[in-house]
Amino acid sequence: MPDGTPVRGCPFIDAAAEFPDPKSAVRSYAREQKLRMIRLVTTLVTELGCCEPAALAERLVTLADGAASRAMVLGEADYGRHARTAAKTLLARALPSTV
């Protein structure tokens, strides 16, 4: 980041990596938070009238997770901007035509 603040990435990905046992309470909590995000985004894109909302939500959340991971590992915050550009493209294609 320009001010030297380290990019931390996603705390739920970090937690899942630190507690790989699927029976771990930490791992279960991280998993539930990731599933909760998918449900939230699915609801939002459904309300927008997007086609294939479940698939679109998976793509958008995957972009966010990927951007967070790359930003953390590579120490470069620009991945958020790249993901935003890709998300705008996905949304534009999924939104109903108003013409």
N, C-alpha and C positions, 0 to 999 in steps of 0.2 A: 504494500500500500504506500502511497506517496508520503504519508507522515511516519512511516516506519513501523506502524502497528502491524503485528503479524496477523495473517488471515487464519482464522480458526477453523473454518469449514463447518460441517454439521455435527453437533454434539451427539446426535443419535447414531450416526455412522461411527463416530469415535467410540461410543459406548459398546456398540455391537462388535467392533473389532477387539476391544479390550476384554469382552466377556463372550467368547465364541460359543459357549455351551448353550444350545437351544433351550435348555431347562432353566437357565439363569434368569432370575427376576429382572436383572438389568437388561439383558438381551430381550426378554419378553416385553418390557416397557418400551424399549427402542423400536421394536417391531410394531407394537400397537400405535406408536406415534406416527410411524411411516404409513401405516394403513389408514390412520385417521386423516392424514394429509391427503391421501388419494380420495377418500370419501368427500372431504371438503372441496377439493378441486373439481371432482365429478359433479357435485351439487352446483357449484358456480357455473361451470360451462354448460350444464343442463339448463340452468336459468337463463343463460345467454341464448339458448336455442341452437347450440352447436351440434353438428351431426357427429355421431359416434362419440358421445361424451365420455364414456368409460375409457376408450382407447386414447382419446385426446388427453384426458387427465393423466394417464400413465406416461404419455410422452412428455407432458409439461413437467411433471414431478421428476421424471428421469433427467430432464434438462437441468432442473434446479439441483438435484443431487450431484450430477456430474460437474456442474459449475462449482459447487461448494468443495467437492473433492479435489478438483484440479487447482482451484485457487489456494487451497491449503497446502497441497503437496508442492506446487510450483511457486508458492508465495506471490501470486499475481492475481490481483482483484479483477482484472479485465474479463475474466471468464463470466462474470455476472452479466456484463454488457453483451457478450457473445450469446449467452443463453437467452437474454431478453430479445435480441434480434430474431433468433430462431423461434422463440415462443410467439412473437408477433406474426411470423409467417404461418405457423401452425394455426393460430387463431383466425387469421384472415381467410384461410382455406376452409375452416370448419364452420365459420359463421354463416347463417342463412343469407342468401342474396337479397338485397332490398331493391334491386332494379326492376 
